[in-house]
């Protein structure tokens, strides 16, 4: 590569890193703001019920007089907490099954491959509904449902990476030098798989948050007492006909923007970790 091309790629990579850092801070601020908001700020106040957006209440108030901005921020924090927990569990399942299918016995590869094909053939929402309903709904069923349905794509990616690494020359050299399978896994495979794991984990966040909101909207997720975005949107459906449009529009827009922000963060992190993508 020429010196000019190298500097251009380096500058693009630096910009990507700064954008990734900015998006990370923005996500953390949204998440922290929801946690730090006191419960009284989103409490019931009947005398302010059904007020449209104003300076005092930028998102308006709902049918019980609760400030929708405060409630939406707290709902996003709940959604992020559920998304992080479910995505971490799902990513761990993905890396374990991906390594097992590529490095294990042929029978193990066949069984796990069949499970992946089966789960990918069923829509995520339907599968999460079935799992959540069978576990009695609530937070437990929602977490298990999301974690059990989002690992398949990452597991396939990791399996392909491991299959390529198994034929690498330095892996063969390590085997000839008498290195054990555990040593090769910790010193060669896992460091190479770490970027795919991190990017895959972050890219699971928006999917997990959207599925949490959709399942809660249908009434099979979090309990109605919790300020989740799906519950806020479900409650707003009863009052749209009476002209209280802000109950659905602003929480829905904030959810979409936050999900797009997480998706952009994952894409930029993928570019930052890939030295070739920033130089194309």
C-alpha positions in Angstrom: 0.0 0.0 0.0 1.3 3.5 -0.8 2.0 6.0 1.9 -1.0 8.1 0.9 -3.3 5.1 1.0 -1.9 4.1 4.4 -2.6 7.6 5.8 -6.1 7.6 4.3 -6.9 4.2 5.8 -5.4 5.3 9.2 -7.6 8.5 9.2 -10.7 6.5 8.3 -9.9 4.0 11.1 -9.4 6.8 13.6 -12.7 8.4 12.6 -14.4 5.1 13.0 -12.9 4.6 16.5 -14.0 8.1 17.6 -17.5 7.5 16.2 -17.7 4.2 18.0 -16.6 5.9 21.3 -19.2 8.6 20.8 -22.0 6.2 20.2 -21.0 4.1 23.2 -21.1 7.1 25.5 -24.5 8.1 24.1 -25.9 4.7 24.7 -24.5 4.7 28.2 -26.0 8.1 28.9 -29.5 7.0 27.8 -29.2 3.9 29.9 -27.9 5.7 33.0 -30.5 8.4 32.7 -33.3 5.9 33.0 -31.7 4.3 36.0 -31.0 7.6 37.8 -34.6 9.0 37.3 -36.5 8.7 40.6 -39.7 6.7 40.6 -41.6 9.8 41.6 -40.8 11.6 38.4 -42.8 9.0 36.4 -45.4 8.6 39.1 -49.2 8.9 38.8 -50.7 12.4 39.0 -54.4 12.4 37.9 -54.7 16.1 37.6 -52.2 16.1 34.7 -53.7 13.1 32.9 -53.9 13.2 29.1 -51.9 16.4 28.6 -50.3 16.9 25.1 -46.6 17.7 24.7 -45.5 20.9 26.4 -42.4 22.5 27.9 -43.2 20.9 31.3 -43.9 17.5 29.7 -42.0 17.2 26.3 -43.6 13.8 25.5 -46.9 14.7 27.2 -48.6 12.6 29.9 -50.5 9.4 29.7 -54.0 8.6 31.0 -52.8 8.5 34.6 -50.8 11.7 34.4 -47.4 10.0 34.3 -44.7 12.0 32.5 -44.1 10.0 29.2 -40.5 11.2 28.8 -39.4 10.0 32.2 -41.4 6.8 31.8 -39.9 6.1 28.3 -36.4 6.6 29.5 -36.9 4.2 32.4 -38.5 1.8 29.9 -35.5 2.0 27.7 -33.3 1.2 30.7 -35.4 -1.9 31.4 -35.2 -2.9 27.8 -31.5 -2.5 27.6 -31.0 -4.5 30.8 -33.1 -7.4 29.4 -31.3 -7.1 26.0 -27.8 -7.1 27.6 -28.6 -10.1 29.8 -30.2 -12.2 27.1 -27.6 -11.2 24.4 -24.7 -12.1 26.7 -26.2 -15.5 27.5 -27.0 -16.1 23.8 -23.5 -15.0 22.7 -21.9 -17.5 25.2 -24.1 -20.3 23.8 -23.1 -19.3 20.3 -19.4 -19.5 20.9 -19.6 -22.7 22.8 -21.8 -24.4 20.2 -19.7 -22.9 17.3 -16.5 -24.3 18.7 -18.1 -27.7 19.6 -19.5 -28.2 16.1 -16.2 -27.3 14.4 -13.8 -29.0 16.8 -15.9 -31.9 18.2 -17.1 -35.2 16.8 -19.0 -35.5 13.5 -22.1 -36.6 15.4 -22.0 -33.5 17.6 -21.7 -31.3 14.5 -24.7 -33.0 12.9 -26.9 -32.7 15.9 -26.1 -29.0 16.6 -26.4 -28.2 12.9 -29.8 -29.7 12.8 -30.9 -27.7 15.9 -29.6 -24.5 14.3 -31.5 -25.2 11.0 -34.6 -26.0 13.0 -34.5 -22.9 15.1 -33.7 -20.6 12.1 -36.7 -22.1 10.3 -39.1 -20.8 13.0 -39.7 -17.0 13.3 -38.1 -15.6 16.4 -41.3 -14.0 17.7 -43.3 -17.2 17.5 -40.5 -19.2 19.2 -40.1 -16.6 22.0 -43.9 -16.6 22.5 -43.9 -20.4 22.9 -41.0 -20.4 25.3 -42.3 -17.5 27.3 -45.8 -19.0 27.5 -44.5 -22.4 28.6 -42.4 -20.8 31.4 -45.3 -18.8 32.7 -44.6 -15.5 31.0 -42.9 -12.8 33.0 -39.2 -11.8 33.0 -37.9 -15.3 33.3 -39.7 -16.6 30.2 -38.8 -13.5 28.2 -35.1 -13.8 29.1 -35.0 -17.5 28.3 -36.9 -17.0 25.1 -34.6 -14.3 23.7 -31.4 -16.0 24.9 -32.5 -19.3 23.3 -33.3 -17.9 19.9 -30.6 -15.4 19.1 -27.4 -17.5 19.1 -27.8 -19.4 15.8 -26.4 -16.9 13.4 -23.3 -16.2 15.5 -22.8 -19.9 16.1 -22.7 -20.5 12.3 -20.2 -17.7 11.9 -17.9 -18.9 14.7 -18.1 -22.5 13.3 -16.9 -21.3 9.9 -14.1 -19.3 11.5 -12.9 -22.3 13.5 -13.0 -24.6 10.5 -10.7 -22.1 8.6 -8.4 -21.8 11.6 -8.1 -25.6 12.0 -6.3 -25.7 8.6 -3.9 -22.8 9.3 -0.2 -23.5 9.3 0.5 -22.1 12.7 -2.2 -24.4 14.2 -0.5 -27.4 12.6 2.9 -26.2 13.8 1.6 -26.0 17.4 0.2 -29.5 17.2 3.6 -30.8 15.9 5.2 -29.1 18.8 3.0 -31.1 21.2 0.6 -28.3 22.3 -2.6 -29.6 23.7 -6.1 -28.8 22.4 -6.8 -26.5 25.3 -3.6 -24.6 24.8 -4.4 -24.1 21.1 -8.0 -23.0 22.0 -6.9 -20.4 24.5 -3.8 -19.1 22.6 -4.9 -19.3 19.0 -8.7 -19.8 18.6 -10.2 -17.5 21.3 -8.0 -14.4 20.5 -9.0 -14.7 16.9 -12.7 -15.2 17.7 -12.8 -12.3 20.2 -13.7 -9.6 17.6 -16.4 -11.7 16.0 -17.8 -12.4 19.5 -17.8 -8.8 20.6 -19.4 -7.5 17.3 -21.9 -10.3 17.3 -22.8 -9.6 20.9 -23.4 -5.9 20.2 -25.4 -6.6 17.0 -27.7 -8.9 19.1 -28.7 -5.9 21.3 -31.1 -4.2 18.9 -32.8 -7.5 18.0 -33.1 -8.5 21.6 -34.6 -5.0 22.6 -37.1 -5.1 19.7 -38.2 -8.6 20.6 -38.5 -7.6 24.3 -40.7 -4.7 23.2 -42.8 -6.8 20.8 -43.4 -9.6 23.3 -44.3 -7.2 26.1 -46.6 -5.4 23.7 -48.5 -8.6 23.1 -48.7 -9.2 26.9 -46.4 -12.2 27.2 -43.3 -10.3 28.5 -42.8 -8.0 31.4 -45.5 -7.3 33.9 -47.7 -4.3 33.4 -46.3 -2.6 36.5 -42.9 -2.2 34.9 -42.3 0.8 32.6 -41.2 -1.1 29.5 -41.6 0.4 26.1 -43.7 -2.5 24.9 -46.1 -2.0 27.8 -46.2 1.8 27.2 -47.1 1.2 23.5 -49.7 -1.4 24.4 -51.4 1.0 26.8 -51.4 3.8 24.2 -53.5 1.7 21.8 -56.5 2.2 24.0 -56.3 6.0 23.8 -55.4 6.6 20.1 -59.0 7.0 19.1 -59.5 9.7 21.7 -56.7 11.8 20.2 -53.8 11.0 22.6 -51.4 10.3 19.7 -48.3 11.3 21.7 -48.6 8.2 23.9 -47.6 6.0 21.0 -45.6 8.3 18.7 -42.8 9.6 21.0 -42.0 6.3 22.9 -42.1 4.5 19.5 -39.8 7.0 17.9 -37.3 6.9 20.8 -37.3 3.1 20.7 -36.6 3.1 16.9 -33.8 5.7 17.2 -32.2 3.8 20.1 -32.3 0.6 18.2 -30.8 2.3 15.1 -28.1 3.8 17.4 -27.2 0.3 18.7 -27.1 -1.1 15.2 -24.8 1.7 14.0 -22.6 1.1 17.0 -22.2 -2.5 16.1 -21.5 -1.7 12.4 -18.8 0.8 13.4 -17.3 -1.5 15.9 -17.1 -4.2 13.2 -15.3 -1.7 10.9 -13.0 -0.6 13.7 -11.9 -4.2 14.5 -11.4 -5.1 10.9 -8.2 -3.4 9.5 -9.3 -4.1 5.9 -12.7 -2.5 6.0 -11.4 0.9 7.0 -9.0 0.9 4.1 -11.4 -0.1 1.3 
